[in-house]
Amino acid sequence: MKKKYVIILLAVVSITLFLLDYFVLPDTVVIQVGFDGNPTNTVPKVIASFIPVILEVVGIVTFKNGEDIKKGLIMCAIGYAAAIITIFMNM
């Protein structure tokens, strides 16, 4: 029963971060910065918003299937961190 609530919580956080990414980020998102501090690689907002979601979905599915619970939670954490870092890099 607890596992069900954890899965729902992970999904809600994933959806919330996706919506936050989608509405806060500019149309072109910087994903790499050079040593001089200038942007070196950019992607459209839609792609930048979906990259963390893919990591989060893989983590949730791994957690749900019970294959490796720790691995699933780590994948979700990496996706969450990627979404948050992307927001702060592009403010």
C-alpha positions, 0 to 999 in steps of 0.5 A: 500500500505504501508503494502505491502512495510513493508512486502517486507522489513521484508522478505528481512531482513529475507532472508539476515539474514538467508544467513548471518547466514548460511555462517558466522556460523561454522558447529556446533553452540553454543546456550547455555553457562554455568555459567563458560563460556563454551558451554553447548548446540550446534546444527548444523548450518542448525537448528541454521539458521532456528530457527530465520527464523521460528519466522520471518515467523510467524511474517510476516504472523501475520502482513500480516493477520492483526490479530495483527500488533504489535505482528507480528512486535515483532515476527520479531524483536525477530527473527532478534535479535536471528539471530544477537545474534547467529552470535556474540556468535559464532564469 
